Amino acid sequence: MQAELLAIRAKAKKTILFVTHQINEAIFLSDRVIVFSSRPGYVKEEIRIELPRPRYLGIKTEKQFLDYERYIWSIIEGEVKKTMLADRTTRTGPTGFLTGKGG
């Protein structure tokens, strides 16, 4: 499916906005990956993907691709940790005891 989307993009020569939760799919299909923050959502970072086109599936095992994947994951992981900490604080309050808020 990813290769088919690339073929459609190449033939149509149009800009495509593609939303995905898969990091490797975003890298493979995109020239830019936009990472959003968690609550409230805003653009956390824009990463330019400088991989050659046309892309082939084997590129997913190359160092540059994997470096992009690790870097984007580190941004997302930071957001997840921040959200988990905020949720924990909301539920327990500053004393660490459950407050009854948020579940």
Buried (B, 14 or more C-beta within 10 A) or exposed (E): EBEEBBEEBEEEEEEEEEEEEEBBBBBBBBEEBEBEBBEEEEEBEEBEBEBEEEBEEEBBEEEEBBEBBEBBBEBBEBBEEEEEEEEEEEBBEEEEEEEEEEE
